[in-house]
Amino acid sequence: MALLPALLLLLLPLAALAAAALLLGLPGYDIPPGVNQPAKLRLVLTVLLGTAALGRILEKTGLCSQITFGRYVRQGRKLGLDPKLFIQDLQFNKVPVRVYQPKATSDGPRRGILFFHGGGWVFGSLDTYEKVCRYLSRESDSVVVSVQSLIRGNPTSQNRGVPLLFRERAAFFALLYLNGDALHMKEVLEGSHIPPDMRLKYRKWVSPDNIPEEFKVRGVKPLRPTDFIAEVYETVKRFCEPNLCPLLAEDSVVHQLPESFILTCEYDVLRDDGLLYKKRLEDNGVPVTWYHLKDGFHGIISLYDYCGFSFPSGKRGLDSVVNFLKSL
């Protein structure tokens, strides 16, 4: 890994060429007109595609894997000390964590926040979300414990081709986490892994009918019914476990959940999951505070104060989380 900084300098021209080539395919991706600063989003996407292309080249040369290179680029530069926070790396039962604690004295016990970072179990680290966790701790006057996730190498959505998370990549990351490979991705995307009885059982929870009409104005393309393939189900059945998909938890479990906060982004492949989960919580009497970013996209908060790629909507989303925490 020590070679990576030098490799970055040596291969930047090649990365630029790779990114330029990939840009030819960008018109196939939907850069939503409702996003604030669409040109910046296109630039972010270009960097990500260029990183992926360069990672593939490095993997073919045997220098490092594509995923390792992607993780390295996403983690950003190491930050210095924070004058307002104590920050310490620890292990809880052999799980790496980073603890952020305000230095200012407190009149009583502070809130404690467990932060589990994103990245689809493939990308992301304690360093990737360092600025986000520092901000949450400082602004909400809370102790934040950031947890290093285990990293391993369906109603229809209007946002299947919207950056930064595409529907196909979401399925790829989940399969890679569950099985170590992305076999049967086509069948999963078509819904062939869902048994008929399970489809019938979950229809009352996972249905386009439960999505408010205001979120269908850009059009909806229902998935075509497909035949159930038992072999695929046996391979990926953990897809339907509540630990991976809390939307499918039983009512007896959901109604025990505490007061909750849900943040959704208009241009996010997971937007409808958030809306459906919000309804499930409310139907079970769980108090919900909901904040929707009308010009937000998947991963926008992770770009907060990151190499000039911040978006105003991401800061608003982060502040909405802080305001909820301070209200508790």
Protein Blocks (a to p, Z undefined) as FASTA:
>chain_A
ZZmmmmmmmmmmmmmmmmmmmmmmmmmpccdfkbghkllmmmmmmmmmmmmmmmmmmmmn
omacfklmmmmmmnopaddddfkbccddddeehiacdddddfbdcfbdcdddddddeheh
mgccfklmmmmmmmmmmmnopacddddddddebdddfklmgcfbdfklmmmmmmmmmnop
aehklmmmnopmpcfklmmmmmmmmcfklpcfklmmnopaddddddddfklmmmmmmmmp
mklmmmlpcfklmmmpccddddddfbbcklmmmmmmmmmmmmnopacdddddfkbcehkl
mmgopghiacfklmmmmmmmmmmmmmZZ
